[in-house]
């Protein structure tokens, strides 16, 4: 039996999120975007900053997690490459 290999060509599919400066370039970005949006909803549910029942520790841990997820986006990799190239010159 002879198996033929089929070659599929991937087309770069960049989607811009309305109301945001984020681009979804791949499945990893899409997964990260949903996790970031989930964290944003949790931050909104905490209420106003400085209110009586506001939990600063939860707010800080959620903002740290959001920043970590933003840094994993493919757009940030491109920005990091540009900065590294400028620093090496």
PyMOL commands that set and color helices and strands:
alter all, ss='L'
color gray80, all
select helices_A, chain A and resi 27-45+56-71+74-88
alter helices_A, ss='H'
color red, helices_A
select strands_A, chain A and resi 15-16+23-24
alter strands_A, ss='S'
color yellow, strands_A
deselect
rebuild
show_as cartoon
